[in-house]
Amino acid sequence: MANMSYCRFQNTVTDLMDCLEALNEQEIASEEEQRAADRMLREVAYFLYQHDIVDELPDDVNDRIKELIGMK
């Protein structure tokens, strides 16, 4: 079920932190979860690119983000 608009970020931040911890610990349970993690990272990278945030990051990070979204 989708989050209600008035609390979507409050409800999502805990899940995001859990996902980041799993990525850091390399504890992804299945190939399906790995695909979802990859998609999540690509979506965030594309958001950063769309909003010109990428250009403000160090060149190596900038290059990796562009590579992740297929811009390089």
C-alpha positions as CSV (number, residue, x, y, z in Angstrom):
1,M,0.0,0.0,0.0
2,A,1.3,3.5,-0.9
3,N,2.1,6.0,1.8
4,M,-0.3,8.8,2.4
5,S,1.1,12.1,1.0
6,Y,1.2,13.8,4.4
7,C,3.6,11.2,5.9
8,R,5.3,9.5,3.0
9,F,8.7,10.7,4.0
10,Q,8.3,9.9,7.6
11,N,7.2,6.4,6.7
12,T,10.0,5.9,4.2
13,V,13.0,7.2,6.0
14,T,13.2,4.2,8.3
15,D,12.9,1.8,5.4
16,L,15.6,3.7,3.5
17,M,17.9,3.6,6.5
18,D,17.3,-0.2,6.7
19,C,18.1,-0.5,3.0
20,L,21.3,1.5,3.2
21,E,22.4,-0.6,6.2
22,A,21.7,-3.8,4.2
23,L,23.8,-2.4,1.3
24,N,26.6,-1.4,3.6
25,E,26.6,-4.9,5.2
26,Q,26.1,-6.6,1.8
27,E,23.1,-8.4,3.2
28,I,20.7,-8.6,0.2
29,A,18.6,-11.7,0.5
30,S,17.8,-12.6,-3.1
31,E,18.4,-11.7,-6.7
32,E,15.0,-10.0,-6.8
33,E,16.0,-7.8,-3.8
34,Q,19.3,-7.1,-5.6
35,R,17.4,-5.9,-8.7
36,A,15.2,-3.7,-6.5
37,A,18.3,-2.2,-4.8
38,D,19.9,-1.5,-8.2
39,R,16.7,0.2,-9.4
40,M,16.5,2.2,-6.2
41,L,20.1,3.4,-6.6
42,R,19.5,4.3,-10.3
43,E,16.4,6.3,-9.5
44,V,18.3,8.3,-6.8
45,A,21.2,8.8,-9.2
46,Y,18.8,10.0,-12.0
47,F,17.1,12.4,-9.5
48,L,20.5,13.9,-8.6
49,Y,21.4,14.2,-12.3
50,Q,18.0,15.8,-13.2
51,H,18.4,18.4,-10.5
52,D,22.0,19.3,-11.4
53,I,23.2,18.0,-8.0
54,V,25.7,15.7,-9.8
55,D,27.7,18.6,-11.1
56,E,28.3,19.8,-7.5
57,L,29.9,16.4,-6.5
58,P,33.5,15.4,-6.8
59,D,34.4,14.2,-10.4
60,D,34.8,10.5,-9.4
61,V,31.3,10.5,-7.8
62,N,29.8,12.5,-10.7
63,D,31.3,10.0,-13.2
64,R,29.9,7.0,-11.2
65,I,26.4,8.5,-11.0
66,K,26.4,9.2,-14.8
67,E,27.7,5.7,-15.4
68,L,24.9,4.2,-13.2
69,I,22.2,6.0,-15.2
70,G,23.7,5.2,-18.5
71,M,24.9,8.8,-19.3
72,K,28.5,7.8,-19.7
